[in-house]
Amino acid sequence: MINESIAYLLLNIDKYYEAVIVHIEISLAAIAVSFMIAVPLGIWCSKNGSVSYSVINAFTILRIIPSLAVLVIAMPILGTGFVPALFALTLLAVPPILINTYSGFRNIDPSVLECAAGMGMNAGKILFAIEIPLAMPLILTGLRTSATEVIASATLASYIGAGGLGDFIFTGIGMNDIRILLIGGMSVALLSVLTEVSLTAVQHMVTKYQRD
């Protein structure tokens, strides 16, 4: 079966490359947008306890909604293709980064911040020189979780014409062709593993000073 899958892949290599590129583009876009939303929002929640519970719970509830359901709801408004897929995957990716950013900032020892303020550092310097570096391990953990979930869920983008490796998976299911299904499924699994390994390496480098 593996040999048959490889033979099919070689015959459709251009289509495969296109699917991989689209899958990566959708995933990277969703991860980038969710990171830009979740990190500032997590920082804001950590400094405004009165709203943190409501904001975090709201995004957690949104995460419970299946991505496919979000796609179906978004289609009448956003149409088909890249945009609704990006919207659904961003909703999926925000909560882990948001929660970990919030936890990372809340877990900082207040005495560290008091010392920094006593040394004459203003709020901006404290944020970028003290708080963000200390919270970074948890933020990156949330990013890793979001990235792997997004790559796996991006297969659903095929349902609304956005393309990606989901085309191979759902074509294989529809045609009852294990060769095509294996190509799509193994490719998504490989992308997830490579993403996890890469982000783990980045996290290891970024937090090296905390282990030395």
C-alpha positions, 0 to 999 in steps of 0.5 A: 500500500505504501508503494502504491501511495508513493506511485500515486504521489509521484503522478500527482506531485504538482497537485501535492506541492500546491496542497502542502503550500496552501495548507502551510499558508492557512496555518501560518496565517491563523497562528500569526493572527491568533498570536497578535490577538491573544498575547496583547489580550492576555497581557491586558487580562492579567492587569485587569482582573475584573474582565479577565474571567469574562474574556477568557471564558468567552474564548474558551466557549468559542473553542468548544464549538467545532471548527466545521460548525464555525466554517458553516456559520461563517460561510453565509457572511464570509463566503468560501475559501481562505477567509472563512477558514482563517476565521475558524482556525484563528478562533481555535488558536487564540485560547491556548495562547491567551490562557498561557499568556495570562498565566505567565504574567500572573505567575510573575513574582510581585517582588521582582516587579517592585524591585524593577520599579524601585530601580526607576524602570517605567511600565514600558521597560518593565513590560518588555525587559522583565515581564515578557521574558519571564512569561515567554516559556508559557507563551511559547507553550501555548503557541506550540499547542495552538500550532499543532491544533491548527495544522490538524484542523486546517484539513477542514478548509477543504470543505469550503474550497480553501484547499490544502491537504484536506483535499487528499484526505476527503478525496481518499474518503470519498473514493474509498482510496486508501492511497490518497488518504494515506498521502494526506493523513501522513503529510498532516501528521508530518507537518504537525511533528515538524512544527512541534519539534521546531517550536520546541527548539525555539522555546529551548533557545529563547529560555536558555538563560533561565536554565543557565 
